[in-house]
Amino acid sequence: MAFSPDGKLLAAAYGDGYVRLWNPVTGQAVGSPLQAYAGHVAAVTGVAFSPDGKLLASAAADGTVRTWQMPLFSNPYAALCAEVGPPTKADWAHYAPGEPQPSVCR
């Protein structure tokens, strides 16, 4: 396990090949377990945050090391805005039909 430098996230390595993020104050999971397309195929044996907290590295028994961009998990709207700008009304209607569109990029 490793705490982020600001103490707002706890990353935990699991034997199922996943890394899970937790809010240490509430004990609730933050987002989905990290594996997706760049995951490990064996037990994760270690995790470590970069000093600025923007990256998380995970190592597994399969000999792989992965890095994960933390802004995508700690503040997904800010990460989206930084990468592609605000979603258009058409994009929002397509990907989140029926949901009100928040003002996410300020």
N, C-alpha and C positions, 0 to 999 in steps of 0.2 A: 504494500500500500504506500501511497505518497500523497501528501497534501500539496495543493497548489501554493505558490509563494504568498498569495493573499489570504490563504486559509479558507476560501469559499468553495473549493472542490476537493473531494477525496477520490483518488483513482485507486481501484482495487483490481489486482490480477486474479484470474480464475482459471481453474483447471480445464474448463470447457473451451478454451481458446478465445475467450472474450475478456475485454476490459470494461468495467462498469464504473460510472461516475456517480458520486453521491454528494448530496448537500449535507455537510457534517452537522449543521444546526438542526435541520428538520429530520434527518435520517432518510429522506426521500431520494429516489433515483433521479438523476438528471439525464434526460434523454434516453435513447435506446442504448443497449450494450454496443460497444465498439467492436465491430468485426467487419461487417459489410463487405465491400469488394476487396479491401486491402487487409483482411484479417489474417489471423494466425490459424494454422491447422493442428496445432498441438497446444498443450497447457501453456498459459502465459505465466512466466516465472518472475517478471519484474516490471515495474513502472517507475518513471521519473519525469518530473516537470522540468522544463528549461527555466533558468533563473527569472526570465521575464513572464513566465506563465503562459506564453503563447503556444507552446508545443508540449505535447506529452509523448514520450517514447515508451514503447512496450517491447519486451523481449520474450521469446517463447522457446520451448524445448525443441521446436523444429529448426532452430538456428536462425530464425528471422527476427529482425528488428523493424518495427513500424513507428512512424511518427504521425501524430494526430494534431490538427489545428484546433486549439481550444476555443478561440472566439466563436467557432461554429456551434459550440455546445453551451458556452456560458452566455452568449448574447447573439442568437442566430439572426435577429433582425439587423443588428449592426454589421454583422459579417456579410449578410446578403446585400445591404446597401453599399458597403465598401467594394464588393465584387462587381455588382451589376446595376446598382442604382435602385430607385424605387420601382416596384412592380407596376405595370400599367393596369388600368381598369380591366382591360380585356384579359390580361394574364391572370389577374386576381379572380375574375369570374370563371376562368377556365380551371384553375387549380384549387380554388376554394369557393365553389358555387354555393350561393346562399349565405355566405359568411360576410359580415361587414368588413370593409377594407380599412384597416387602421393606418394612421399616418406613421410610418415606421422610419423614414429617412428624414432627419431634421437637419 
